[in-house]
Each structure stands twice: as C-alpha cells, then as structure tokens.
Amino acid sequence: MIKLNKILFPTDFSRCANQALAHALYLAEQYQAELHMLHVTASPESDPRLLTPYTTDAEALPGSLAEMASRQMAADLKMHQTDKAKIKQVHRHGISTAPEILQYAEENDIDLIVMGTHGRRGLGHLFLGSVAEEVVRMARCSVLTIRERKEPMPVETIKRILVPVDFSEYAQRALANAKEIAAAYGAQLQILHVIEETVLPAFYVGTGESFYSLVPGLEAKAKMALESLLKETKGPKITTDLHIIEGRAGRDIVKFAESHGADLIVIATHGLTGIEHLLQGSVTEKVVRMAPCPVLTVKAFGKSLL
C-alpha cells in the first residue's frame, strides 16, 4: 500500500502552482498526510533588486517577504475551500530555489513532493532552465509534477495510468507503485516499452535499416518480457494492457500518453548527475517537461512510497 505521511508543495504563487495545489490537497486529504506549503524567495544578497519593490531596509526584507508569502498562501488555500488537510505554511529565502526545496525535503523527511511545471520547450527552456526538473533529478523522494493546462485536470479523474518500462530494476519499482495507485483509483494500467529506433549505416547491410527490422521476433520477445515483469512485480491484480512500439523514448512516451488518453504517467528515474547526466540526457525529464498529464517520478534511490 501507498504510505504518505508528509507531502511537500513548493509554490511560486503562479497559475501553474495553483493547479498543482489542488492535487497536493487532494492527496493530503485522501492519505491523511501533513501538507507542507513552501515558498522560497531569493535572498537580498543574491539579487539586490528585491529591495526596491518591498522595502529599502535589507534587514527588514526577510520579514516583509515572509508576511507577504503567508498572506498569499492563505488566499490560495481559501480558493480551494479546504478544511480537512493538516497544513504547515513555510517561507524560506536563499540563493537558489531548487536547493532550498531539496534541503527542506531532506530535513523534514518528506515522502512526496507535488509541484507545478510550466512545460517550457526549445530556447525558453534552454535559457530559463527548470526548478521542477532539478527537483525531479535530485530529490530522494518521489515527485509528482503537474504541467500547467488551460483547463485544469480534475484531481480525482485517474482512470488510465501509463508506465514506461525499460526492463531495469528501477522500472520494476515504478510498476509496483503504479499497481498500488491503480488499485486506489480503480484505474487500469498501460505498460509501454519503446524499442529505440537505431538506424544502422548503409555500409553495414547495404541500405539503412533499423535494428527493429533486423531482429526477427523482437516485438514478441519484448511482449514476453513485459508479461514476465508484470507477473514478477508485487502488488494487486490490475487490468493491464501491454504495448510495444518503435521510436524515441522521451518523444514517443509523450505521444503515446496523448493518443491513449493517459491520466497519469508513473516513470522511474535513474538519478544520473554531472557528466553522466549530460552525456545520456534524461528520458524522465523530457517526459516531465512535455507530458499532457501529471507525472509521478519514482526514484531509484532514497525513499519509497510503498
């Protein structure tokens, strides 16, 4: 069973964050968890421009920002009309937002982080980066990201859960979590394996062909492996569909979710950092950035929800 005692909801008071707040409150109420509502502002030392809008007194600034954050948190909570969840409001200031979120999660033994992501793409993402992606990559607990939508998704509407599988031990952990979530929501699972479309140079075989087309019975073997993985993974019995496609994992997981109406994606992250992350990239981060539905990232290290 899923165990949730403490949920962390970082907010910048944007429309995106407000949509994620609905999900955080819903989970807190369903699992009777304590919700930590956290706002982080940059310190005056890191950005002197912060002095201008609020006060010219650097010593008084942290208190002024904390008071403003407290008022805005109260206003956001009032919009959701909740009185069932146990909520702790926290304001911090530091040089950078993501490290403060991660440190708070560690200090307070957080089980799940729920946060919004603006889903920037292209140059906008390249220049601005993403706090959500840094938290997804570095947090030692699971992270649920909610991408901003024109029409917010009803929090209780989870009927189809997509689980991308690469046959690693990390993917099995994600599948175990997905089974428990599916049981809680009465949802079905869509288990997806993407066979990477590696095209061999023409001088190897006389013409450019994909690895998929050169290995007889590859799809059948992949299906057998999925069936075996599903059987070996602990958890309740859930209605499940198995899917094997050829493509690029980061891109085609998102396309599959869109075309098959996934309400939630549960995916593992290997927790790569530094040069290893730079060279290999991250399928999970691409999915977090582009997915049309919420994404639950299950960590290969640290705390488990089970």
C-alpha positions as CSV (number, residue, x, y, z in Angstrom):
1,M,0.0,0.0,0.0
2,I,1.0,3.6,-0.6
3,K,2.3,5.3,2.5
4,L,2.1,9.1,2.6
5,N,2.8,10.9,5.9
6,K,4.3,14.2,4.6
7,I,3.7,16.0,1.3
8,L,5.7,19.0,0.3
9,F,4.1,21.5,-2.1
10,P,6.6,24.2,-3.3
11,T,4.8,27.3,-4.7
12,D,5.7,30.5,-6.5
13,F,2.0,31.6,-6.5
14,S,1.7,31.2,-10.2
15,R,-1.4,29.8,-12.0
16,C,0.7,26.7,-12.7
17,A,1.4,26.2,-9.0
18,N,-2.2,26.8,-8.1
19,Q,-3.3,24.0,-10.4
20,A,-0.7,21.7,-8.6
21,L,-2.1,22.8,-5.2
22,A,-5.4,21.1,-6.0
23,H,-3.6,17.8,-6.4
24,A,-1.5,18.2,-3.3
25,L,-4.6,19.0,-1.2
26,Y,-6.5,16.0,-2.6
27,L,-3.6,13.6,-1.8
28,A,-3.2,15.1,1.7
29,E,-6.9,14.5,2.4
30,Q,-7.0,11.0,0.9
31,Y,-4.0,9.8,2.7
32,Q,-4.4,11.9,5.8
33,A,-0.9,13.3,5.3
34,E,0.6,16.6,6.6
35,L,0.9,19.1,3.8
36,H,3.9,21.4,3.9
37,M,3.3,24.5,1.8
38,L,6.7,26.1,1.0
39,H,7.6,29.4,-0.7
40,V,11.2,30.3,-1.5
41,T,12.4,33.8,-2.3
42,A,15.9,34.8,-3.4
43,S,18.0,36.5,-0.7
44,P,18.8,40.2,-1.0
45,E,22.5,39.3,-1.2
46,S,21.9,37.3,-4.3
47,D,19.6,39.9,-6.0
48,P,19.7,43.5,-4.7
49,R,16.7,44.4,-7.0
50,L,14.5,42.6,-4.4
51,L,14.9,45.6,-2.2
52,T,13.1,48.1,-4.5
53,P,9.5,46.7,-4.7
54,Y,9.2,45.9,-1.0
55,T,11.5,47.9,1.2
56,T,14.8,49.8,1.2
57,D,15.8,48.2,4.5
58,A,17.7,44.9,3.9
59,E,17.3,43.8,7.5
60,A,13.5,44.1,7.3
61,L,13.2,42.4,3.9
62,P,13.0,38.8,5.0
63,G,10.2,39.5,7.5
64,S,8.3,41.5,4.8
65,L,8.6,38.7,2.3
66,A,7.5,36.1,4.8
67,E,4.5,38.2,5.7
68,M,3.5,38.6,2.0
69,A,4.0,34.8,1.4
70,S,1.8,34.0,4.4
71,R,-1.0,36.2,3.1
72,Q,-0.8,34.7,-0.4
73,M,-0.7,31.1,0.9
74,A,-3.9,31.8,2.9
75,A,-5.5,33.3,-0.2
76,D,-4.6,30.3,-2.4
77,L,-5.9,27.9,0.2
78,K,-9.2,29.8,0.5
79,M,-9.8,29.4,-3.2
80,H,-9.7,25.6,-2.8
81,Q,-12.0,25.7,0.3
82,T,-10.3,23.0,2.2
83,D,-10.5,22.4,5.9
84,K,-9.7,18.7,6.1
85,A,-6.0,18.7,5.4
86,K,-3.4,19.5,8.1
87,I,-1.3,22.3,6.5
88,K,2.0,23.8,7.6
89,Q,3.0,27.1,5.9
90,V,6.7,27.8,5.5
91,H,8.7,30.6,3.9
92,R,12.4,30.4,3.2
93,H,14.9,32.6,1.4
94,G,18.1,31.5,-0.3
95,I,20.4,31.9,-3.3
96,S,18.5,29.4,-5.4
97,T,15.0,27.9,-5.3
98,A,15.6,24.2,-6.1
99,P,18.4,23.6,-3.4
100,E,16.1,25.1,-0.8
101,I,13.3,22.8,-1.8
102,L,15.6,19.8,-1.7
103,Q,17.1,20.7,1.6
104,Y,13.7,21.2,3.2
105,A,12.5,17.8,1.9
106,E,15.5,16.2,3.5
107,E,15.2,18.0,6.8
108,N,11.5,17.2,7.2
109,D,11.5,13.6,5.9
110,I,9.1,14.3,3.1
111,D,7.5,11.3,1.3
112,L,6.3,13.1,-1.8
113,I,6.9,16.4,-3.5
114,V,4.0,17.8,-5.6
115,M,4.8,20.8,-7.8
116,G,3.8,22.5,-11.0
117,T,5.9,22.7,-14.1
118,H,5.4,25.3,-16.9
119,G,6.5,22.9,-19.6
120,R,8.7,25.3,-21.4
121,R,10.3,23.9,-24.6
122,G,13.0,25.0,-27.0
123,L,15.0,28.1,-26.3
124,G,12.8,29.2,-23.5
125,H,13.6,26.0,-21.6
126,L,17.3,26.2,-22.5
127,F,17.8,29.7,-21.2
128,L,15.4,29.6,-18.2
129,G,16.0,26.0,-17.0
130,S,13.5,24.3,-14.7
131,V,13.3,24.2,-11.0
132,A,11.0,21.2,-11.4
133,E,13.5,19.2,-13.4
134,E,16.3,19.9,-10.9
135,V,14.0,18.7,-8.1
136,V,13.0,15.6,-10.1
137,R,16.6,14.7,-10.7
138,M,18.0,15.3,-7.2
139,A,15.2,14.7,-4.7
140,R,15.5,11.5,-2.6
141,C,11.7,11.0,-2.6
142,S,9.1,10.6,-5.3
143,V,8.0,13.8,-7.2
144,L,4.6,14.4,-8.7
145,T,4.7,17.1,-11.4
146,I,1.6,18.8,-12.8
147,R,2.0,20.6,-16.1
148,E,0.0,23.8,-16.4
149,R,-3.1,23.5,-18.6
150,K,-5.7,25.9,-19.9
151,E,-8.4,23.8,-18.3
152,P,-7.2,22.2,-15.0
153,M,-7.5,18.5,-14.8
154,P,-10.0,17.2,-12.2
155,V,-7.8,15.7,-9.5
156,E,-9.9,12.6,-8.9
157,T,-10.0,11.7,-12.6
158,I,-7.4,9.0,-12.9
159,K,-8.6,6.0,-15.0
160,R,-5.6,5.2,-17.2
161,I,-2.1,5.0,-15.8
162,L,0.8,4.8,-18.2
163,V,4.0,3.0,-17.0
164,P,7.0,3.2,-19.4
165,V,9.3,0.2,-18.9
166,D,12.9,-0.3,-19.9
167,F,13.3,-3.6,-18.0
168,S,15.6,-2.1,-15.4
169,E,15.2,-2.7,-11.7
170,Y,14.1,0.9,-11.5
171,A,11.2,0.3,-13.9
172,Q,10.0,-2.5,-11.7
173,R,9.9,-0.2,-8.8
174,A,7.8,2.2,-10.8
175,L,5.4,-0.6,-11.9
176,A,4.9,-1.7,-8.3
177,N,4.0,1.9,-7.3
178,A,1.7,2.1,-10.3
179,K,-0.2,-1.0,-9.3
180,E,-0.9,0.4,-5.9
181,I,-2.1,3.7,-7.3
182,A,-4.3,2.0,-9.9
183,A,-5.9,-0.1,-7.1
184,A,-6.6,3.1,-5.1
185,Y,-8.2,4.9,-8.0
186,G,-9.8,1.9,-9.7
187,A,-7.7,2.6,-12.8
188,Q,-6.2,0.4,-15.5
189,L,-2.5,0.2,-16.4
190,Q,-1.0,0.8,-19.8
191,I,2.5,-0.7,-19.8
192,L,4.7,0.6,-22.6
193,H,8.1,-0.4,-23.9
194,V,9.8,1.7,-26.6
195,I,12.3,-0.1,-28.8
196,E,14.8,2.6,-29.7
197,E,14.9,3.1,-33.5
198,T,18.6,2.8,-34.0
199,V,19.3,3.1,-37.8
200,L,22.4,1.2,-39.0
201,P,24.6,2.8,-41.5
202,A,24.1,1.7,-45.1
203,F,27.6,0.2,-45.5
204,Y,26.6,-2.4,-42.7
205,V,23.7,-4.0,-44.6
206,G,23.6,-2.4,-48.0
207,T,20.8,0.0,-47.0
208,G,19.9,2.0,-44.0
209,E,17.7,-0.2,-41.7
210,S,16.5,0.0,-38.2
211,F,17.6,-2.5,-35.5
212,Y,13.9,-3.3,-35.0
213,S,13.6,-4.6,-38.6
214,L,16.8,-6.7,-38.5
215,V,16.0,-8.7,-35.3
216,P,13.3,-11.4,-36.1
217,G,10.6,-11.7,-33.4
218,L,11.9,-8.7,-31.4
219,E,8.4,-7.4,-30.6
220,A,7.2,-10.9,-29.5
221,K,10.2,-11.2,-27.2
222,A,9.6,-7.8,-25.7
223,K,6.0,-8.7,-25.0
224,M,7.0,-11.9,-23.3
225,A,9.4,-9.9,-21.2
226,L,6.7,-7.4,-20.2
227,E,4.4,-10.3,-19.2
228,S,7.1,-11.8,-17.1
229,L,7.9,-8.4,-15.5
230,L,4.2,-7.8,-14.7
231,K,3.9,-11.3,-13.1
232,E,7.1,-10.8,-11.0
233,T,6.2,-7.4,-9.7
234,K,4.4,-7.5,-6.4
235,G,1.1,-5.7,-5.9
236,P,-2.7,-6.1,-6.5
237,K,-4.0,-7.6,-9.8
238,I,-4.9,-4.7,-12.1
239,T,-6.5,-4.7,-15.6
240,T,-3.4,-4.2,-17.8
241,D,-2.7,-3.5,-21.5
242,L,0.8,-4.2,-22.9
243,H,2.2,-2.0,-25.7
244,I,5.4,-2.2,-27.7
245,I,6.4,0.5,-30.2
246,E,9.5,1.6,-32.1
247,G,10.7,5.1,-31.6
248,R,12.5,7.5,-29.3
249,A,11.6,7.0,-25.7
250,G,11.3,10.6,-24.5
251,R,9.3,11.8,-27.5
252,D,7.1,8.7,-28.0
253,I,6.1,8.2,-24.4
254,V,4.6,11.6,-24.5
255,K,2.9,10.9,-27.9
256,F,1.5,7.7,-26.6
257,A,0.1,9.4,-23.5
258,E,-1.6,11.9,-25.7
259,S,-3.1,9.4,-28.1
260,H,-4.2,6.9,-25.5
261,G,-5.7,9.3,-23.0
262,A,-3.3,8.7,-20.1
263,D,-4.4,10.5,-16.9
264,L,-1.1,9.8,-15.1
265,I,2.4,8.7,-16.0
266,V,4.4,6.7,-13.5
267,I,8.1,6.6,-14.5
268,A,11.4,5.8,-12.9
269,T,14.5,8.0,-12.9
270,H,18.0,6.6,-12.6
271,G,19.1,9.7,-10.7
272,L,22.0,10.5,-13.1
273,T,24.0,13.6,-12.3
274,G,27.1,15.5,-13.6
275,I,28.8,14.3,-16.7
276,E,26.8,11.1,-16.8
277,H,23.6,13.0,-17.0
278,L,25.0,15.5,-19.5
279,L,26.0,12.7,-21.9
280,Q,23.0,10.5,-21.6
281,G,20.3,13.1,-21.0
282,S,17.1,12.0,-19.3
283,V,14.0,10.5,-20.7
284,T,12.2,11.2,-17.5
285,E,13.0,14.9,-17.7
286,K,11.7,15.1,-21.2
287,V,8.5,13.4,-20.2
288,V,8.1,15.7,-17.2
289,R,8.6,18.7,-19.4
290,M,6.2,17.7,-22.2
291,A,3.6,15.3,-20.8
292,P,0.0,16.3,-21.2
293,C,-0.9,14.7,-17.8
294,P,0.6,14.6,-14.3
295,V,3.9,12.6,-14.0
296,L,4.9,10.7,-10.9
297,T,8.6,10.1,-10.8
298,V,9.7,7.2,-8.7
299,K,13.3,7.3,-7.5
300,A,15.9,4.7,-8.0
301,F,17.4,5.8,-4.6
302,G,16.1,7.2,-1.4
303,K,12.6,6.9,0.0
304,S,9.9,4.7,-1.4
305,L,6.1,5.3,-1.3
306,L,5.5,1.6,-0.6
